[in-house]
């Protein structure tokens, strides 16, 4: 019996409507359903991100949106979180516009906390933070506020204008290659 341990190199984590499906749609050969309503994604979608100049490729998984209480199996919590376990690197995607009155900093804290509560080891996975929807009016101010608290590197992007895609793609590849190298040493 074949057991698949890894679903993808990178798992896209975020609240519903953070732009995970749109990003994977734009970066890879996968075409998940997108829509302006929560839980458009019901099952993980995996796509391949090609780096022809580097002769590399990585896989990205569009993990269905997490909500507060997912670690207690609220929403489709455990069904979603088990897929996160099977990714090497996490890309935490935030709606920096704060659509529907959301607070990107509060969303980030909830996502990190849900990962910790579900399985403490998940938070030790390498992670990148992606600030999406930077083309929206409140996004720049929200990012400025976010950076006052979160000191990690943040990758601002816009799926409307492709802003920030090049830097995000480079960072994803670098992080995945680090993990692969570490795995080779073990």
C-alpha positions in Angstrom: 0.0 0.0 0.0 1.4 3.4 -1.0 1.3 6.1 1.6 1.8 9.7 0.4 3.6 11.7 3.1 3.8 15.0 1.4 0.9 16.8 -0.4 3.1 19.7 -1.6 6.2 21.7 -1.0 4.2 24.8 0.0 0.8 24.9 1.6 -1.2 28.1 1.3 -2.8 28.9 4.6 -5.3 31.7 5.2 -8.9 32.6 6.0 -11.5 32.2 3.4 -11.2 34.8 0.6 -7.6 35.7 1.4 -6.8 35.0 -2.3 -5.2 31.6 -2.0 -7.0 30.1 -5.0 -6.4 33.1 -7.1 -2.7 33.1 -6.4 -2.3 29.4 -7.2 -4.3 29.9 -10.3 -1.9 32.7 -11.4 1.4 31.0 -10.5 0.8 27.4 -11.5 -0.9 25.1 -13.9 -3.7 24.4 -11.4 -7.1 26.1 -11.9 -9.0 25.9 -8.7 -12.5 27.3 -8.5 -12.5 31.0 -7.3 -15.3 33.0 -6.1 -16.2 36.0 -3.9 -17.7 33.9 -1.2 -16.2 31.8 1.7 -15.2 28.2 1.3 -15.0 28.2 -2.5 -12.2 25.7 -2.0 -13.5 22.5 -0.5 -10.6 20.2 -1.3 -6.9 21.0 -1.6 -5.7 21.7 -5.1 -2.0 21.2 -6.0 -0.2 23.1 -8.8 3.3 23.1 -10.1 5.3 26.3 -10.1 8.0 26.2 -12.7 11.4 27.9 -12.5 12.8 27.3 -16.1 15.9 29.4 -15.6 16.8 27.4 -12.5 15.7 24.0 -13.9 13.5 23.7 -10.8 9.9 23.2 -9.9 8.0 23.2 -6.7 4.4 22.3 -5.8 1.9 24.5 -4.1 -1.3 23.3 -2.3 -4.3 25.5 -2.1 -5.5 24.5 1.4 -9.2 25.3 2.0 -9.7 28.4 4.3 -9.2 28.0 8.0 -11.4 29.7 10.6 -11.0 30.3 14.3 -11.8 27.1 16.1 -10.4 24.9 13.2 -8.2 23.1 15.7 -11.4 22.1 17.6 -12.8 20.9 14.2 -15.0 23.9 13.7 -15.9 24.4 10.1 -14.0 21.7 8.2 -11.1 22.2 10.6 -9.4 18.8 11.0 -10.1 17.9 7.3 -8.2 21.1 6.4 -5.4 21.0 9.0 -4.4 17.5 8.2 -3.3 18.7 4.8 -1.1 21.4 6.4 0.8 18.7 8.2 1.8 17.3 4.8 3.4 20.5 3.4 7.1 21.3 3.9 6.7 25.1 3.9 3.7 27.3 4.9 2.7 30.4 3.0 0.4 32.4 5.3 -1.8 34.5 3.1 -3.5 37.6 4.6 -6.1 39.9 3.1 -4.3 43.1 3.8 -7.3 45.2 2.7 -9.3 43.8 5.7 -12.3 43.0 3.6 -15.6 42.6 5.5 -14.1 44.5 8.5 -11.3 41.9 9.0 -8.1 42.8 10.8 -5.0 41.3 9.1 -3.0 41.2 12.3 -5.9 39.5 14.2 -6.2 37.0 11.3 -2.5 36.2 11.4 -2.6 35.6 15.2 -5.7 33.3 14.8 -4.0 31.3 12.0 -0.8 30.8 13.9 -2.7 29.9 17.1 -4.9 27.4 15.2 -1.8 25.7 13.8 -0.3 25.5 17.3 -3.4 24.2 19.0 -3.9 21.5 16.3 -0.4 20.3 16.5 2.4 22.3 18.2 5.1 21.0 15.7 3.3 22.7 12.8 4.4 26.1 13.9 8.1 25.0 13.5 7.7 24.5 9.8 9.3 27.2 7.7 6.8 29.9 6.9 6.5 33.0 4.7 3.9 35.7 5.2 2.1 37.1 2.1 0.2 40.3 2.3 -2.4 40.1 -0.5 -4.7 42.6 -2.1 -2.1 45.4 -2.0 -4.0 47.1 -4.8 -6.9 47.9 -2.5 -7.3 51.3 -0.8 -6.7 50.3 2.9 -4.0 47.7 2.3 -0.9 50.0 2.5 -2.0 51.5 5.8 -2.9 48.0 7.2 0.5 46.7 6.1 2.2 49.5 7.9 0.3 48.7 11.1 1.0 45.0 10.7 4.7 45.5 10.4 4.8 47.4 13.7 4.0 44.1 15.4 5.2 41.4 13.1 8.9 41.7 12.4 9.3 38.8 10.0 9.8 39.5 6.3 6.4 40.1 4.6 5.8 39.7 0.9 3.2 42.2 -0.4 1.5 41.1 -3.5 -1.5 42.0 -5.7 -3.2 39.3 -7.7 -4.7 42.0 -9.8 -1.4 43.6 -11.0 1.1 40.8 -10.4 2.9 43.2 -8.0 5.4 41.3 -5.8 5.1 38.0 -7.6 8.7 37.9 -8.6 10.1 38.3 -5.1 7.5 35.9 -3.6 8.4 33.2 -6.2 12.1 33.6 -5.4 11.5 33.4 -1.7 9.3 30.3 -2.1 12.0 28.5 -4.1 14.7 29.5 -1.7 12.8 28.2 1.3 11.8 24.9 -0.4 15.4 24.3 -1.5 16.6 24.9 2.1 14.1 22.2 3.3 15.1 19.8 0.6 18.8 20.2 1.4 18.1 19.6 5.1 16.1 16.5 4.2 19.0 15.2 2.1 21.3 15.6 5.2 19.0 13.6 7.4 
